[in-house]
Amino acid sequence: MENGGPIRWRFGGNDELTKASAITIRGVLNTLMENLKPEDSRPVIPLGHGDPSAFPCFRTTPLAVDAVCDAVRSAKYNGYGSTVGILPARSAIAEYLSKDLPYKLSPDDVYLTIGCTQALEVILQVLARPNANILLPRPGFPYYESRAGFCHLEVRHFGLIPERGWEVDLDAVEALADKNTAAMVVINPGNPCGNVFSYEHLKKVAETARKLGILVISDEVYDHLTFGSKPFVPMGIFGSIAPIITVGSISKRWIVPGWRLGWLITNDPNGILKNQGIVDSIVGFLNISSDPATFVQGAIPQILKNTTNEFFTKIVNTLKEAADLCYDRIKDIHCITCPSKPEGSMFVMVKLNLSLLEGIKDDVDFCCKLAEEESVIVLPGVAVGLKNWLRTYKRHLIRSSLWLSIGMPLLDNSKLLGWALENAALNVCYFAGQVFGTIEFGDSQIFGVGADFSVDKHQ
Ligand SMILES: Cc1ncc(COP(=O)(O)O)c(C=O)c1O
């Protein structure tokens, strides 16, 4: 407004964005972090997020680093790439993924994305026609809900069954689907449950999708990170039963989530996705979006070719050790139960028995108090769709399970709890150092030295 009156600004924020981001894991974690006490000198134990690169025992292979340096130095990747990704990278990924499939993927089946996150964004947006709905697992990865909500794609939830190793409740899938259902999502290996689906179960998923006339989005961002009785089976194997969109990235297997290189794959030997217009829409979306950094794309052929099995095995063994320790400790704690031993990915879901927890209202309250009293961050189940469950990241589980096992009966006496933790932590941390790297507790330092985790104990 002229003449000294107040100016009326004509712009404002987009409320839909604020709403969509309210249910992200990062949003919940930020709330928990607000409960940390600034005067607590102990390091924060972050068990709530899925970024293993924060921990010294999870370092990517130097061969991957060399590949990126070579790509940068070559000066061949300083320009814009093609919107679907540069051809050498797409060819290398097609070859890498075809090793586990009964047919050969072509580079044209591969679309490069900014992490697996953008691959999800692409396919959800592609499917978001008016009135369409999508079937999502509960518990699951809340980014799906946020993103679907933002593009007005209706979400319906089917359960994962804890007593059956978190298998998909296929009866629920059939009951939920209608003529507007476009797709169902499976996450394998699973976040947040640490489950791995068997070949037989995935086949049934594909058969159900075929019966319903829907496609399957298979989130395989944790591909090959399995350490139980079941091997990793790519859903694409069943691409001739129903069309499968696989999404993945190098974030987890190579421990480089910050490199932001992911992919979307059309596993569709019968050409159904093309006939239904899905392929054109994927290309259309990518034509109007940004791409992963070209030099990371340029490094991909070398990364995939040079990485040794020894590197992969070491990462999987570290995860397995953590999962075994965690599961065993949890068995001794009365107020939490783990219905199914984790066999893959980096997480475990445990259930809280609130009747044994004096003064705790629910999972969020539990996690806030855990942050406040012990500087331990654990994700409440409500953030992944299950109330009064907890998702923890397996790296430092020793301290959290110790806290739970010793701390719970003492929850109303935090001084005693602190004493118990400080004193009992030592011998347990010995193992933690062995498995995970360096941990420090007040005056006591436990060192896991170098990559082979030999242990030196100082008191
Ligand atoms: C199930 C699942 N899908 C997708 C992603 C995103 O992967 P990226 O970091 O490659 O974007 C994550 C990250 O934690 C995840 O857990």
The ligand as an SDF file (V2000), in Angstrom:
LIG
                    3D

 16 16  0  0  0  0  0  0  0  0999 V2000
   12.6470  -47.9450    2.6450 C   0  0  0  0  0  0  0  0  0  0  0  0
   13.4400  -46.7870    2.1230 C   0  0  0  0  0  0  0  0  0  0  0  0
   13.2210  -46.3570    0.8680 N   0  0  0  0  0  0  0  0  0  0  0  0
   13.9040  -45.3170    0.3580 C   0  0  0  0  0  0  0  0  0  0  0  0
   14.8470  -44.6360    1.0960 C   0  0  0  0  0  0  0  0  0  0  0  0
   15.5780  -43.4660    0.5020 C   0  0  0  0  0  0  0  0  0  0  0  0
   16.8230  -43.8670   -0.0200 O   0  0  0  0  0  0  0  0  0  0  0  0
   17.8930  -42.8170   -0.5690 P   0  0  0  0  0  0  0  0  0  0  0  0
   18.7230  -42.3990    0.5700 O   0  0  0  0  0  0  0  0  0  0  0  0
   18.6910  -43.5800   -1.5880 O   0  0  0  0  0  0  0  0  0  0  0  0
   17.1570  -41.6870   -1.1760 O   0  0  0  0  0  0  0  0  0  0  0  0
   15.1100  -45.0550    2.4090 C   0  0  0  0  0  0  0  0  0  0  0  0
   16.0990  -44.3340    3.2330 C   0  0  0  0  0  0  0  0  0  0  0  0
   16.2990  -44.5700    4.3910 O   0  0  0  0  0  0  0  0  0  0  0  0
   14.3880  -46.1540    2.9320 C   0  0  0  0  0  0  0  0  0  0  0  0
   14.5980  -46.5940    4.1790 O   0  0  0  0  0  0  0  0  0  0  0  0
  1  2  1  0
  2  3  1  0
  2 15  2  0
  3  4  2  0
  4  5  1  0
  5  6  1  0
  5 12  2  0
  6  7  1  0
  7  8  1  0
  8  9  2  0
  8 10  1  0
  8 11  1  0
 12 13  1  0
 12 15  1  0
 13 14  2  0
 15 16  1  0
M  END
$$$$
